[in-house]
Amino acid sequence: MVNITMLGCGGNVPSPSRFCSCSLINYKGKKILIDCGEGTQISMKNLGTGFKGIDLVLITHLHGDHINGLLGLLSSLGNAEKRDPLIIVGPKGIKRAIKAMMILWEGLPYGLNVIENPIGKFSVNMPIYNEIEIDVLELEHSVECLGYSLYFKRNRSFSVKKALFNNVPKSLWKNLQKGQTFYYNNKTYTPDMVLDKERKGIKLTYVTDTRPIKEIETFAKDSSIFICEAMYSDDMDIGKAVKNKHMTFRETCNLANKSNSKKLLLTHFSPSVSKPELFEDFTKSLFKNSIIAYDGITIEIPYED
């Protein structure tokens, strides 16, 4: 199971009712941040999420409403006794941005590994993260911007029937289930001798800020949850959306349909959209399983079977 908490759902500037963009993914005790807008730390304090366990920060782009909270967070992680490395991923320019921040925060008690513009698939060389496949897509915004898709793999189930049929010694069952191969009593035992068929994992796709480009449909295909920007609620604001490289609620729902996503979470609302929840019936008429996000909403994403 994967949990995601929306720490901030606002676009452009923070407001009394919404912090700027930030999402927190919780998986097996590890935490992944996507974006870190202004107000992130306050939201985390309010929700009691804690700072420990954050190993990975994925930044979509370098606009302030997505990165202005990062400087303070780096310091707070140190105060929370973080000592293992922190990986920060972002678009072109992220290394220069982090270098500028380090002028103010020299001597962090943990290492920083900054990965710049890793278009396509990339892996994180840390425990647990070998269970997560990360894919990166270049979006269409006014600056370099990235979308992220995370696939949480699921281990194959153990089959007692297969293990007995293949005469596998019980002493090997546990390690074979972990994927190890053994040569024992002049015979080779492989994981396939005890494991059942492949099982579908969880796909989480996060897209903001962008126009609804065709590539997103494939990128988000069959997502368990599709988290997508929805800057403007009114169809009449399409001119603003095109000019500012954002999307309307209708365009966001259309992408969810075209990508065959299971669930849609709309976020990143314009300050002019003071009550996005009033449009929930509208979005559900376009995409039935849609949810209007708000600061603090937590969604549990279970495995399908």
C-alpha positions as CSV (number, residue, x, y, z in Angstrom):
1,M,0.0,0.0,0.0
2,V,1.1,3.6,-0.8
3,N,-0.1,6.7,1.0
4,I,0.0,10.2,-0.4
5,T,-0.7,13.4,1.5
6,M,-1.2,16.7,-0.2
7,L,0.7,19.2,1.9
8,G,-0.1,22.1,-0.4
9,C,-2.6,22.4,-3.3
10,G,-2.1,26.1,-4.3
11,G,-0.6,27.6,-7.3
12,N,1.4,30.8,-7.7
13,V,1.2,32.1,-4.1
14,P,0.3,30.7,-0.6
15,S,-3.0,31.8,0.9
16,P,-4.6,31.5,4.3
17,S,-6.5,28.4,3.1
18,R,-3.8,26.8,0.9
19,F,-0.1,26.3,0.9
20,C,1.9,26.0,-2.3
21,S,2.6,22.8,-4.1
22,C,3.9,19.9,-2.2
23,S,3.0,16.2,-1.9
24,L,4.3,13.6,0.5
25,I,4.4,9.9,-0.4
26,N,4.8,7.3,2.3
27,Y,5.9,3.8,1.4
28,K,7.1,1.3,3.9
29,G,8.2,4.0,6.3
30,K,10.1,6.0,3.7
31,K,9.0,9.4,2.6
32,I,9.2,11.0,-0.9
33,L,8.5,14.7,-1.4
34,I,7.2,15.9,-4.8
35,D,7.9,19.7,-4.9
36,C,8.4,21.8,-1.8
37,G,6.6,25.1,-2.1
38,E,6.3,27.8,0.6
39,G,4.5,26.5,3.7
40,T,5.6,22.9,3.3
41,Q,7.2,22.7,6.8
42,I,4.2,24.3,8.5
43,S,1.8,21.9,6.7
44,M,4.0,19.0,7.9
45,K,3.9,20.3,11.4
46,N,0.2,20.7,11.3
47,L,-0.4,17.2,10.0
48,G,2.2,15.6,12.2
49,T,4.0,13.8,9.3
50,G,7.4,14.3,10.8
51,F,10.6,15.0,8.8
52,K,12.4,11.7,9.4
53,G,12.5,9.2,6.6
54,I,12.7,11.7,3.8
55,D,15.4,10.4,1.4
56,L,14.1,11.7,-1.9
57,V,12.8,15.0,-3.1
58,L,11.4,15.3,-6.7
59,I,11.2,18.9,-7.9
60,T,9.0,19.5,-11.0
61,H,10.4,23.0,-11.8
62,L,12.1,26.0,-10.3
63,H,9.2,28.4,-9.9
64,G,8.9,29.7,-6.4
65,D,5.6,28.0,-5.6
66,H,7.3,24.6,-6.1
67,I,10.7,25.2,-4.5
68,N,10.6,28.1,-2.1
69,G,10.1,25.8,0.9
70,L,13.2,23.7,0.1
71,L,15.8,25.9,1.8
72,G,14.1,25.8,5.2
73,L,13.4,22.0,4.8
74,L,17.1,21.2,4.3
75,S,17.9,22.9,7.7
76,S,15.0,21.2,9.5
77,L,16.1,17.8,8.2
78,G,19.4,18.4,9.9
79,N,17.7,19.4,13.1
80,A,15.7,16.2,12.9
81,E,19.0,14.3,13.1
82,K,19.0,13.2,9.5
83,R,22.5,11.8,8.7
84,D,22.0,9.6,5.7
85,P,22.2,11.2,2.2
86,L,19.3,13.1,0.6
87,I,18.7,12.8,-3.1
88,I,17.2,15.8,-4.9
89,V,16.0,15.4,-8.5
90,G,14.9,18.3,-10.7
91,P,15.0,19.9,-14.1
92,K,17.9,21.8,-15.8
93,G,19.2,24.4,-13.3
94,I,18.5,22.4,-10.1
95,K,22.2,22.0,-9.4
96,R,22.7,25.7,-9.7
97,A,19.7,26.4,-7.4
98,I,20.9,24.0,-4.7
99,K,24.4,25.5,-4.9
100,A,22.9,28.9,-4.3
101,M,21.0,27.6,-1.2
102,M,24.2,26.1,0.2
103,I,25.6,29.6,0.5
104,L,23.2,30.0,3.4
105,W,23.4,26.4,4.8
106,E,27.0,25.3,4.7
107,G,27.8,22.3,6.8
108,L,24.6,20.2,6.6
109,P,25.1,17.0,8.7
110,Y,24.1,14.8,5.7
111,G,25.2,14.6,2.1
112,L,23.3,15.9,-0.9
113,N,23.1,14.1,-4.2
114,V,21.5,16.3,-6.9
115,I,20.4,14.7,-10.1
116,E,19.6,17.0,-13.0
117,N,17.1,16.4,-15.8
118,P,17.0,12.6,-15.8
119,I,14.5,12.2,-18.7
120,G,13.2,8.7,-19.0
121,K,13.7,6.0,-16.4
122,F,16.2,6.3,-13.6
123,S,16.9,4.4,-10.4
124,V,17.8,5.4,-6.9
125,N,20.7,3.4,-5.3
126,M,19.2,3.2,-1.8
127,P,17.4,0.5,0.2
128,I,13.7,0.2,-0.6
129,Y,14.0,2.2,-3.8
130,N,14.9,-0.9,-5.8
131,E,11.2,-1.6,-5.4
132,I,10.3,1.7,-7.1
133,E,10.6,2.4,-10.8
134,I,10.7,6.2,-11.6
135,D,10.0,7.6,-15.0
136,V,10.4,11.3,-15.9
137,L,8.7,13.2,-18.7
138,E,9.5,16.7,-20.0
139,L,6.4,18.9,-19.8
140,E,5.2,22.0,-21.6
141,H,5.5,25.0,-19.2
142,S,7.0,28.5,-19.3
143,V,10.2,27.0,-17.8
144,E,11.9,23.6,-17.8
145,C,9.4,21.3,-16.1
146,L,9.2,17.6,-15.3
147,G,6.5,15.1,-14.6
148,Y,7.1,12.0,-12.5
149,S,5.6,8.6,-12.6
150,L,6.4,6.1,-9.8
151,Y,5.7,2.4,-10.1
152,F,5.7,0.5,-6.8
153,K,6.5,-3.1,-7.7
154,R,4.8,-5.9,-5.9
155,N,6.6,-9.2,-5.1
156,R,5.2,-12.4,-6.6
157,S,3.2,-14.4,-4.1
158,F,4.7,-17.6,-2.6
159,S,3.1,-20.8,-3.8
160,V,3.3,-23.7,-1.3
161,K,1.9,-25.9,-4.0
162,K,4.7,-25.2,-6.4
163,A,7.4,-25.5,-3.7
164,L,6.1,-29.0,-2.7
165,F,5.7,-30.1,-6.3
166,N,9.3,-29.1,-7.0
167,N,10.5,-30.8,-3.8
168,V,12.1,-27.6,-2.6
169,P,13.5,-28.0,1.0
170,K,11.6,-25.8,3.4
171,S,14.9,-24.3,4.7
172,L,15.2,-22.5,1.3
173,W,11.7,-21.2,1.0
174,K,12.2,-17.9,2.7
175,N,15.3,-16.9,0.7
176,L,13.9,-18.2,-2.6
177,Q,10.9,-15.9,-2.0
178,K,13.3,-13.0,-1.8
179,G,14.6,-13.8,-5.2
180,Q,17.8,-15.7,-4.3
181,T,19.0,-18.8,-6.2
182,F,20.6,-21.7,-4.4
183,Y,22.7,-24.8,-5.3
184,Y,21.9,-27.4,-2.6
185,N,22.5,-31.2,-2.6
186,N,23.7,-31.2,-6.2
187,K,20.6,-29.3,-7.4
188,T,19.9,-25.7,-8.3
189,Y,16.8,-24.1,-6.8
190,T,15.5,-20.9,-8.4
191,P,12.7,-18.5,-7.3
192,D,10.5,-19.6,-10.1
193,M,10.2,-23.0,-8.3
194,V,8.3,-21.4,-5.4
195,L,6.8,-18.2,-6.7
196,D,3.4,-17.7,-8.4
197,K,2.6,-15.4,-11.3
198,E,3.5,-11.7,-11.5
199,R,1.3,-9.3,-9.6
200,K,0.4,-5.8,-10.6
201,G,1.9,-3.0,-8.6
202,I,0.8,0.6,-7.9
203,K,1.4,3.4,-10.4
204,L,1.4,7.0,-9.2
205,T,1.7,9.7,-11.8
206,Y,2.3,13.4,-10.9
207,V,2.0,16.1,-13.5
208,T,2.2,19.9,-12.9
209,D,2.6,22.6,-14.4
210,T,1.9,22.1,-18.1
211,R,-0.4,22.2,-21.1
212,P,-2.1,18.8,-21.8
213,I,0.4,17.5,-24.3
214,K,-0.1,14.1,-26.0
215,E,2.8,12.5,-24.3
216,I,1.1,12.7,-20.9
217,E,-1.5,10.2,-22.1
218,T,1.1,7.5,-22.5
219,F,3.1,8.6,-19.5
220,A,0.1,8.3,-17.2
221,K,-1.4,5.2,-18.9
222,D,-3.2,2.9,-16.4
223,S,-2.2,5.0,-13.4
224,S,-3.6,3.8,-10.1
225,I,-3.8,7.5,-9.2
226,F,-3.2,10.4,-11.5
227,I,-2.3,13.6,-9.7
228,C,-2.6,16.5,-12.0
229,E,-2.7,20.3,-12.0
230,A,-6.0,22.0,-12.5
231,M,-5.2,25.7,-12.4
232,Y,-8.5,27.1,-13.8
233,S,-12.0,25.8,-13.0
234,D,-13.9,27.7,-15.7
235,D,-13.8,26.7,-19.3
236,M,-13.9,30.4,-20.1
237,D,-10.4,30.7,-18.7
238,I,-8.9,28.6,-21.5
239,G,-7.2,31.7,-22.9
240,K,-5.3,32.1,-19.6
241,A,-4.5,28.4,-19.5
242,V,-2.9,28.6,-22.9
243,K,-1.0,31.8,-22.2
244,N,0.3,30.7,-18.9
245,K,1.0,27.0,-19.9
246,H,-1.5,25.5,-17.4
247,M,-4.8,23.5,-17.7
248,T,-8.5,23.9,-17.0
249,F,-10.5,21.3,-14.9
250,R,-11.9,20.0,-18.2
251,E,-8.5,19.4,-19.8
252,T,-7.3,17.6,-16.7
253,C,-10.3,15.3,-16.7
254,N,-9.8,14.6,-20.4
255,L,-6.2,13.5,-19.7
256,A,-7.4,11.2,-17.0
257,N,-9.8,9.6,-19.4
258,K,-7.4,9.3,-22.3
259,S,-4.7,7.8,-20.0
260,N,-7.2,5.2,-18.6
261,S,-6.3,6.2,-15.1
262,K,-8.2,4.6,-12.2
263,K,-8.4,7.7,-10.0
264,L,-7.8,11.4,-10.6
265,L,-6.7,13.9,-7.9
266,L,-7.0,17.5,-9.1
267,T,-4.6,20.0,-7.5
268,H,-2.6,23.2,-8.0
269,F,-5.5,25.7,-8.0
270,S,-5.2,29.3,-9.0
271,P,-5.7,31.9,-6.2
272,S,-8.8,33.0,-8.1
273,V,-10.3,29.5,-7.5
274,S,-11.2,30.1,-3.9
275,K,-13.5,27.0,-3.5
276,P,-12.5,24.3,-6.0
277,E,-14.7,21.8,-4.1
278,L,-17.7,23.5,-5.6
279,F,-16.7,22.0,-8.9
280,E,-16.7,18.4,-7.7
281,D,-20.0,17.5,-9.5
282,F,-18.6,19.0,-12.7
283,T,-15.4,17.0,-12.6
284,K,-17.2,13.8,-11.7
285,S,-19.4,14.3,-14.7
286,L,-16.2,14.4,-16.8
287,F,-14.3,11.7,-15.0
288,K,-16.3,9.7,-12.5
289,N,-13.5,8.8,-10.1
290,S,-12.2,12.3,-9.6
291,I,-11.3,14.0,-6.3
292,I,-10.8,17.7,-5.6
293,A,-7.7,17.9,-3.5
294,Y,-7.3,20.1,-0.4
295,D,-4.4,20.7,2.0
296,G,-4.1,17.7,4.3
297,I,-6.0,15.1,2.3
298,T,-4.5,11.7,2.6
299,I,-5.3,8.9,0.1
300,E,-4.4,5.3,0.6
301,I,-3.7,3.5,-2.7
302,P,-4.1,-0.3,-2.2
303,Y,-2.8,-3.0,-4.5
304,E,-5.5,-4.1,-7.0
305,D,-5.6,-7.7,-5.8
